[in-house]
């Protein structure tokens, strides 16, 4: 195993600042912007983006947390018996109707989580638009899904382990890629 | 201090509280808290159990529990069908095992059952591949009722550990009391029980409850008072002289409730006999959480169905 650091704490900070600027630039009416983090690491990322957006525009967008577990495509018959994933909290402080929702997640990989997140959101209301912001895009999509705001593209092999660690969840901060070393 | 929740349930069935560990109970209650939020959304349905089939096999009368399970199944997108004894092959003398085998031949994923014989869900769980959920077996267990009671207490008082819960009424014929005693004690609460001597079985003391024959002693300083229904339909033998006398000694009245802790919760599993075991002023009063119990029942049953769902299960270990 070889573990390579791609971003450190300062790198994540700079990346998020650039993403926040892009979100502000893209949003026509910033009062409509609503950041919703996908549990677990999307939530602190959404909170940080909200602070950065507030610093730039003076308007702090609301931040929600979305748990997609009940909408996953690998619960039920596609999962070993009684190994259902543990539910996390969904907390949407405002209604999503007619808002421009920016879904925030740490890593975009197969796209299956995002599909589940879209279906979850639709059951909470009818947003005006949904955009996707991810800190890392590591490729290997299995569904036709693309992000609107990407912090960092990381070309990876499927066998690689791309790890995002945030102080809020993990007590450390950074992005690493762990590769299987052959031989 | 509460226990850390388990990552998953070990068995394929929920036959009682007895086989559950404290971390498993914690997992069910935590999951139920999240499930409760689904009822507050514009679309009160999630796709988690789509393609799963649930048979509700209710061989004893039930309205609340059966509706609650059906509601839970629909909110999780499971397909469900309900079966009761009248107008079916059970009336024609079919045995429980044959009924269950025939239903299982149609490949349901879950069988939710209520039966008048204690232990029948445990027995079927061992014979069937489907997950069996006990919705009440005789005077034995009613695990989802105890779970919804615990959920209601926890949401109101923030914890179970260290609380004193008084359970008053017909302890002899109640499955609710057994499941509740097991669950509350496992989660660190103290349980006091009270009822007329003819309706207090000897095993209450063996289960570790404080047994009182004066209701006032049981509820003094309690955090929760749980009233049990006097099963008038089972009182053929009359275990107490008159309903009026029962009310005089064992009904929860506003005067008696003042003996409990301030803000003590008033609970009842329903259906209530107003003016028998509970005074309407209490049942409809500010300390009553009786309708919250009903609301939470759906969430708890969703949690149990979700956690037991999955691929091909291993049989429950004893």
Interface residues (C-beta under 8 A of the other chain):
Chain A: X67 X69 X70 X71 X75 X76 X77 X78 X79 X80 X81 X82 X83 X84 X86 X87 X88 X89 X90 X119 X123 X124 X125
Chain B: X5 X7 X8 X9 X10 X11 X12 X27 X30 X31 X34 X35 X37 X38 X41 X42 X43 X45 X46 X47 X48 X49 X50 X51 X52 X76 X306 X307 X308 X309 X310 X311 X312 X313 X314
